Amino acid sequence: MLNSFLETVKVKSARVGVIGLGYVGLPLSRAFIDGGLKVIGFDVDRVKIDKLLAGTSYIRGLPDEQLNEWRHHDCFEPTDDMTRLSEPDALLICVPTPLDEDRSPDLKYVISTAEQIAKALRPGQLVVLESTTYPTTTRDIVLPILERSGLTVGEDFFLAYSPEREDPGNPSHTASVIPKVVGGIDEGSLRAAVALYENAVVSVVPVSSPEIAEASKILENTYRAVNIALVNDLKMLFDRMGIDVWEVIEAAKTKPFGFQAFYPGPGLGGHCIPIDPFYLSWLARKQNMTTRFIELAGEVNSRMPDYVIRRLMIFLNETGKAVRGSKICVLGLAYKKDVDDPRESPSFELIEKLQELGAEVSYSDPYIPVAPTMRKHAIAGLESRELTPDFLKSLDAVLIATDHTDFDYDLIAEHSSLVIDTRNAMKKAEARNNIRKA
């Protein structure tokens, strides 16, 4: 089985199935297509499938022209027919892994996908879990489900874990140019997964087990979460002391060793950093341990929206206005600059908190024209506002939550009565008396 799979990959006749056509699955599909392999894309969301079939992209960074080129050359086929999971030679699982109400890992999408694969699994297939999760998920959760097929791992099929490392909005960090960590259940599975990914990425980093690969992803994102919490904590301290934390960071990063710059913000967003550290905390509790450092970082980052709201209230008060009744526009609904990804964005919490305080809240985001329905937030239906001089003049405050490049910051500074900046986006205009940092 292994030699047959390796030969299929070598001659580029292998077909790759990508399950979950979102911000990870579509860029991963592109990497394999660019590497000369054909991709079948699976997703249970029929709306997404219809858009892809029509040649319409719903992810910034993947233009419609590229989708149409794929379809023209018959190298990408989107479908919601999960009975076709037996067709690809490799199946890559890129589904969400959120947290539940008590911040425990919610693996329902991974489990349901594994169950669908088990129904269709055939000899010779490789299955790779890419969704971020805690160590042991591949071995203890996915493997037993796949073995319900009656097939034996390492003999009849292969199983590995390879964490996604997509960086939305950063064209220099697309899937194909980022090294890929891979851990196989056994030696044959590792060889199969390494051979497959070598067609799509710049380099493959094999490790000794799925657990090592799973833990490496958690470490990467926890490292970022902890360091962002540090600068968020310092920001609150330095604000009280009248020290500009942004200038402090710029000075510190001139050191050529021993320091990496991280930046404060209104809260954490995205599909990894706000979530992954809590996987570790949950796993530690299962081992009768506590991860106090990680949990403290989570507490610091999660209270940033409240800190921003308090600062906004102070700045409004200085102008003789209360939050209640004030017209406030939040700039940016996406969780980071120049992307159309709203997952876990702190902007949703900021908008809801301002609404609860009685403010009349709007938002502007060139990449998200209509606020989507989110699991935890209820602002769906709000529409992005165009930042015209008249609109800006009608507001009591503008709150910059996401520093999109497309925003005209000179226009915002000139026509807004008050700008609260959480991203240092207005640094060129900060001498104006209507600019405040939060």
C-alpha positions in Angstrom: 0.0 0.0 0.0 2.7 2.5 1.0 4.8 2.0 -2.2 1.7 2.4 -4.3 0.8 5.6 -2.6 4.4 7.0 -2.9 4.5 6.2 -6.6 1.1 7.9 -7.2 2.4 11.0 -5.4 5.8 10.9 -7.2 4.2 10.9 -10.7 1.7 13.5 -9.6 -1.4 11.4 -10.3 -2.6 11.6 -6.7 -5.7 13.5 -6.0 -6.0 15.5 -2.8 -9.2 16.0 -0.9 -9.4 19.1 1.3 -12.2 19.1 3.8 -13.2 22.6 4.9 -12.9 25.3 2.3 -12.2 28.3 4.5 -9.2 30.5 5.3 -7.0 27.4 5.7 -8.5 25.0 3.2 -8.6 27.2 0.1 -5.0 28.4 0.4 -3.9 24.8 1.1 -5.7 23.8 -2.1 -3.9 26.4 -4.0 -0.5 25.1 -2.7 -1.3 21.6 -4.0 -2.7 22.9 -7.3 0.4 25.0 -7.8 2.4 21.8 -7.1 0.8 20.0 -9.9 -1.9 17.9 -8.1 -5.6 18.0 -8.6 -7.8 18.9 -5.6 -11.4 17.9 -4.7 -12.6 20.5 -2.1 -15.3 19.3 0.4 -17.5 21.6 2.5 -20.9 21.1 4.1 -21.8 24.7 3.4 -23.7 24.7 0.1 -23.5 28.4 -0.2 -19.7 28.2 -0.3 -19.8 25.4 -2.9 -22.2 27.3 -5.1 -20.0 30.4 -5.0 -16.9 28.3 -5.9 -18.7 26.6 -8.7 -19.7 30.0 -10.1 -16.1 31.1 -9.9 -16.7 33.6 -7.1 -14.2 33.8 -4.2 -15.3 34.6 -0.7 -11.8 35.0 0.7 -9.6 38.0 0.0 -6.3 37.0 -1.5 -7.9 34.3 -3.7 -9.2 36.2 -6.8 -12.1 35.0 -8.9 -9.7 34.8 -11.9 -7.7 32.1 -10.1 -10.8 30.1 -9.3 -11.9 30.2 -12.9 -8.4 29.2 -14.1 -8.5 26.2 -11.8 -11.9 25.2 -13.1 -10.8 25.7 -16.7 -7.8 23.4 -16.3 -9.9 20.9 -14.3 -7.6 20.9 -11.3 -10.1 21.9 -8.6 -13.6 20.6 -8.0 -15.7 21.8 -5.1 -18.5 19.6 -3.7 -20.7 19.0 -0.6 -21.1 15.3 -1.5 -19.3 13.5 1.3 -20.0 10.1 -0.2 -17.2 11.1 -2.6 -14.6 11.0 0.2 -13.3 7.7 -1.2 -12.2 9.3 -4.4 -9.1 11.3 -3.3 -5.8 9.5 -2.4 -5.3 11.9 0.5 -7.8 13.6 2.7 -6.8 16.7 4.6 -9.1 17.8 7.5 -9.2 21.7 7.8 -12.4 22.1 9.9 -13.0 24.5 12.9 -12.0 23.6 16.4 -13.7 26.2 18.6 -14.1 26.3 22.4 -17.4 25.5 24.1 -19.1 27.6 26.8 -16.6 26.6 29.6 -13.6 27.1 27.3 -13.0 23.4 26.7 -12.1 22.1 23.2 -15.1 21.5 21.0 -14.2 18.8 18.6 -17.6 18.2 17.1 -16.5 19.2 13.6 -13.4 17.0 13.7 -15.4 14.1 15.0 -18.2 14.4 12.5 -15.7 14.7 9.7 -13.8 11.6 10.9 -17.1 9.7 11.0 -17.9 10.7 7.4 -14.4 9.6 6.3 -14.7 6.3 8.1 -17.9 5.5 6.1 -16.0 6.0 2.8 -12.4 5.1 3.7 -10.7 2.7 1.3 -7.4 1.0 1.3 -4.4 3.1 0.3 -5.7 6.5 1.5 -3.8 9.0 3.6 -5.8 11.0 6.2 -4.2 14.1 7.7 -5.7 16.3 10.5 -4.7 19.9 10.1 -7.1 21.6 12.4 -5.5 23.1 15.5 -6.1 20.9 18.5 -4.6 19.5 21.7 -1.9 16.7 21.8 -3.4 13.2 21.5 -6.4 14.2 19.4 -5.2 12.4 16.3 -4.3 9.1 18.1 -7.1 9.1 20.7 -10.0 10.7 18.9 -9.5 10.4 15.1 -7.8 7.0 14.8 -10.5 5.0 16.7 -13.2 6.5 14.5 -11.3 5.7 11.3 -10.7 2.1 12.5 -14.5 1.6 12.6 -14.1 1.1 8.8 -12.5 -2.3 9.5 -9.2 -1.1 8.0 -5.9 -1.1 9.9 -3.7 2.0 10.1 -0.2 1.5 8.7 -1.4 -1.4 6.6 -4.6 -0.4 4.9 -4.5 3.4 5.4 -2.2 6.1 6.7 -2.8 8.8 9.4 -0.8 11.9 10.3 -1.1 15.3 11.9 0.2 18.5 10.2 -0.7 21.8 11.8 -1.9 24.6 9.5 0.3 27.7 9.5 -1.7 30.1 7.3 -1.3 33.8 8.0 -4.3 35.5 6.4 -3.6 38.8 4.8 0.2 38.2 4.5 1.0 37.3 0.9 4.6 36.4 1.9 3.3 33.8 4.3 1.1 31.7 2.1 0.9 27.9 2.7 3.4 27.0 0.0 6.3 29.1 1.4 5.8 28.0 5.1 7.7 24.9 6.3 5.2 22.1 7.2 5.6 20.1 10.4 4.3 16.5 10.0 3.9 13.7 12.5 2.7 10.2 11.5 1.0 7.6 13.6 3.6 5.2 12.3 6.7 5.3 10.1 4.7 4.4 6.9 2.1 7.2 7.6 5.0 9.7 8.2 6.6 8.8 4.9 3.3 9.0 3.0 2.5 12.5 4.5 6.0 13.8 3.9 5.9 12.7 0.3 2.6 14.3 -0.2 3.4 17.7 1.3 6.7 17.9 -0.5 4.7 18.6 -3.6 3.1 21.7 -2.1 5.4 23.4 0.4 8.9 24.8 0.5 10.1 22.2 3.1 8.7 19.5 5.3 9.7 19.1 8.9 9.1 15.4 10.0 8.7 14.8 13.7 8.5 11.6 15.7 4.8 11.5 16.5 1.4 13.3 15.9 1.6 14.5 19.5 4.8 16.4 18.8 3.2 18.1 15.8 0.1 18.9 17.7 2.0 20.3 20.6 4.2 22.4 18.3 1.2 24.3 17.0 -0.1 24.9 20.5 3.3 26.2 21.5 3.6 28.6 18.5 0.3 30.3 19.3 0.6 30.2 23.1 4.0 32.0 22.6 2.3 34.8 20.7 -0.7 35.0 23.2 1.6 35.3 26.2 3.8 37.9 24.6 0.8 40.0 23.4 -0.5 39.8 27.0 2.8 41.2 28.2 2.6 44.2 26.0 -1.1 44.7 26.7 -0.3 44.7 30.4 2.6 47.1 29.9 0.3 49.3 27.8 -2.2 49.8 30.6 0.7 50.6 33.0 2.5 53.0 30.7 -0.8 54.7 29.8 -1.2 55.6 33.5 2.3 56.9 33.6 2.0 59.0 30.4 4.5 56.8 28.5 3.8 55.8 24.9 4.1 52.0 24.7 4.4 52.1 20.9 7.5 54.3 21.1 8.9 52.0 23.8 8.5 49.0 21.6 10.1 50.8 18.6 13.1 51.6 20.8 13.3 48.1 22.2 13.2 46.3 18.9 16.4 48.1 17.8 18.2 45.4 19.9 19.4 42.9 17.3 19.1 39.9 19.7 17.0 38.6 22.5 13.9 40.7 21.7 11.0 40.2 19.3 8.4 43.0 18.9 4.8 42.2 19.8 2.1 44.9 19.8 -0.9 45.8 22.0 -4.5 46.0 20.7 -8.1 46.1 21.7 -8.2 42.3 22.2 -7.2 39.1 20.5 -8.9 37.8 17.3 -8.5 35.1 14.7 -9.0 31.3 14.8 -5.8 30.5 16.8 -4.4 32.9 19.4 -7.6 33.5 21.4 -8.4 29.8 21.5 -5.3 27.6 21.4 -3.8 28.5 24.9 -7.0 27.3 26.5 -6.5 23.9 24.9 -3.3 23.7 27.0 -5.1 24.9 30.1 -7.8 22.2 29.6 -5.2 19.6 28.9 -3.3 20.6 32.1 -6.5 20.2 34.2 -6.8 16.7 32.7 -3.3 16.0 34.1 -4.2 17.5 37.5 -2.0 20.5 36.8 -2.6 24.2 36.4 -1.0 26.5 33.8 -1.2 29.7 35.7 1.1 31.6 33.3 -1.1 30.8 30.3 -4.3 31.4 32.1 -3.1 34.8 33.4 -2.2 35.8 29.8 -5.7 34.8 28.7 -7.2 37.0 31.4 -5.1 40.0 30.4 -6.0 39.7 26.8 -9.6 39.1 27.4 -10.0 42.2 29.5 -8.6 44.5 26.8 -12.0 45.4 25.2 -13.2 46.6 28.7 -10.1 48.7 29.0 -10.7 50.3 25.6 -14.3 51.1 26.5 -13.2 52.7 29.8 -10.6 54.8 27.9 -13.3 55.8 25.3 -15.6 56.9 28.2 -12.9 59.1 29.7 -12.1 60.7 26.4 -15.7 61.4 25.6 -16.2 62.8 29.1 -13.4 65.2 28.4 -15.5 66.6 25.6 -18.5 66.9 27.9 -20.3 63.9 26.4 -21.5 60.6 27.8 -21.4 57.3 26.0 -25.2 57.0 26.1 -26.6 58.7 23.1 -23.2 59.3 21.5 -22.7 58.3 17.8 -19.6 56.0 17.6 -18.2 54.3 14.6 -15.9 51.3 15.1 -13.3 51.1 12.3 -12.6 47.5 11.3 -14.7 44.4 11.9 -11.9 42.0 10.8 -9.6 40.7 13.5 -6.4 42.0 11.8 -5.5 44.5 9.1 -6.2 44.0 5.4 -8.1 40.7 5.8 -11.8 39.9 5.5 -11.7 37.4 8.4 -13.9 38.4 11.4 -13.4 35.2 13.5 -13.1 36.1 17.2 -12.6 39.7 16.3 -12.7 42.0 19.4 -14.7 44.5 17.3 -17.8 42.5 17.9 -17.4 42.7 21.7 -16.6 46.4 21.5 -19.7 47.1 19.4 -22.0 45.1 21.8 -20.5 46.7 24.9 -21.1 50.2 23.4 -24.6 49.3 22.5 -25.3 48.1 26.0 -24.1 51.4 27.3 -26.6 53.2 25.1 -24.4 54.4 22.3 -25.5 54.6 18.7 -22.9 52.3 17.1 -21.9 51.9 13.4 -18.9 50.3 11.8 -16.8 50.7 8.7 -14.8 47.9 7.1 -13.9 47.8 3.3 -13.6 44.0 3.4 -16.8 43.1 5.3 -19.7 45.0 3.8 -22.3 43.3 6.1 -21.7 42.0 9.6 -22.0 38.2 9.5 -23.7 36.0 12.0 -21.3 34.8 14.7 -21.6 32.1 17.3 -21.3 34.4 20.3 -22.3 37.8 19.0 -25.6 39.3 17.8 -24.8 42.3 15.5 -25.6 40.5 12.3 -27.1 42.8 9.7 -25.2 45.9 10.4 -23.8 47.4 7.2 -20.4 49.0 6.7 -20.5 52.8 6.5 -18.5 54.8 4.0 -16.1 57.2 5.6 -17.2 60.5 4.0 -16.4 63.9 5.5 -20.1 64.4 6.3 -20.4 61.0 8.0 -17.3 61.6 10.1 -18.4 65.0 11.1 -21.7 63.5 12.3 -20.0 61.3 14.8 -19.1 61.9 18.4 -16.2 59.5 18.3 -14.3 57.1 15.9 -12.8 54.0 17.5 -10.0 52.4 15.4 -10.1 48.7 16.2 -8.4 47.4 13.0 -5.8 49.4 11.1 -6.7 48.5 7.5 -4.4 50.1 5.0 -7.4 51.2 2.9 -8.6 53.6 5.6 -7.8 57.3 4.7 -6.3 58.3 8.0 -5.7 61.9 7.0 -9.4 62.2 6.1 -10.4 60.6 9.4 -8.1 63.0 11.4 -9.3 66.1 9.6 -13.1 65.5 9.9 -13.5 63.6 13.1 -14.2 65.4 16.4 -12.6 62.6 18.4 -10.5 59.6 17.3 -9.6 56.8 19.8 -6.7 54.8 18.3 -6.0 51.2 19.6 -3.5 50.3 16.8 -1.2 53.3 16.5 -2.7 53.9 13.1 -2.8 57.7 13.6 0.9 58.1 14.6 1.4 60.6 11.8 -1.5 62.7 13.0 -1.2 62.2 16.7 -0.1 65.9 17.3 -3.7 66.8 16.5 -5.7 67.5 19.7 -8.6 65.2 18.5 -6.4 62.0 18.6 -6.3 59.8 21.6 -4.5 56.4 22.1 -6.3 53.6 23.9 
